[in-house]
Amino acid sequence: MRTQFTASGGAHSCCSAVSSSSCCCISTAAADRRLNALVRHLGIEDSKSAMADISANPTSASNGDSVFAHVVRAPEDPILGVTVAYNKDPSPNKLNLGVGAYRTEEGKPLVLNVVRQAEQQLVNDPSRVKEYLPIVGLAEFNKLSAKLILGSDNPAIQENRVTTVQGLSGTGSLRVGGEFLARHYHERTIYIPQPTWGNHPKVFTLSGLSVKTYRYYDPATRGLNFQGLLEDLGSAPSGAIVLLHACAHNPTGVDPTLEQWEHIRKLVRSKALLPFFDSAYQGFASGSLDADAQSVRIFAADGGECLVAQSYAKNMGLYGERVGALSIVCKTADVASRVESQLKLVIRPMYSNPPIHGASIVATILKDRNLYNEWTIELKAMADRIISMRQQLFDALKTRGTPGDWSHIIKQIGMFTFTGLNSDQVAFMTKEYHIYMTSDGRISMAGLSSRTVPHLADAIHAAVTRLG
Ligand code: PLA
């Protein structure tokens, strides 16, 4: 059987004698691609002069000006910028439903009890040191992470066909995966759902991949555009990479059913597309770690290859610890070990090796049966609180007689509701009600509480009736 990865690294005509790791043309071409991508990303029209500005205009300081005088102000990030605006608002009633960060009923950030316990254990263990981790991270963490997402009895793990490297949370893991594919995979196009998490196109473009979209969401039904998805993936070039949200699709909260996943799997395999899963919400969608991993597991069970980026930001509340993992399921153990050797070459010049603390917390919890069980209970409680917020918001809008069908609030899954509110309505809610959310109408249900539901419902009601 043919393997999809050529970890030996393709030889380049200009420097065929050198290994791909030190090949000069790779770095120059990649740097050019990234600079071009950055120019496109910043929306600069005259790319030639912009390139000159970005790369070769350092001498203006001779007249006393800053060498950075030409730097244009970049816009705030569409998601994290919402928090910046929120922090500036002096209103006591302000509410941040922008970034997906879990809050308690009291509106406070939550450190899980199991995380506190694991940290205590780590602090009390004098044998713990702060040495550098290996380039691929903490071995125990990597093994446990692969088992968590793929299932502990997964044959690919038992056959050593999976390589897992620790990453800087979900984002860093996606980026390392993207860069690996740009260097070693024969097809450089990645298909991402429309819409998707706003950082996906940037992460993959700057990894050196070319980004295209496939239809995913149908605004008319506020559900999955399954037909459109099948058509678009069906006409993608053979071998193309496909980004799939493992569960709790961001921003729509719309996931395929298991039957639909099976359909997608067959199509992906028949066209030899390469699945790249983004698993940022395992356990957060349904409250069950196993149920939320089903999509990934059906792909990992068919013997084919795939990539999975995992994040512990949400399900363990380790947002700021930046702990995640990238697993690549390969056809053979030999390919997996060569793939890993190349992943190290991606990571080493990027951040050398990952941080030790967050991964140690996760490993401590995953390997201890009691802590693990306690974690699943705390995780379920978070998921249940989010689900109850859905019901409360839905009921509050019904009580107010807000025009429209709001049943999608209770049908959607995971951290977010894709409300269907437009950017004018969102701007109105921010201005008049101090409610902060992304301009696409996404609200983080995890940031809501019983106390703040009425305020949000009032704001939605006013926005819909006045700007409907
Ligand atoms: N993938 C998806 C689908 C995500 O929604 C997020 C986070 C990530 C990856 C990355 O998370 P991590 O790097 O922190 O592990 N999305 C958040 C935060 C919760 C953000 O935008 O950074 C969001 O509000 O959409």
Residues whose N, C-alpha, C, O or C-beta is under 5 A from the ligand:
A	BS01	PLA	I79 G98 V99 G100 L168 S169 G170 T171 G172 W197 N250 D278 A280 S311 A313
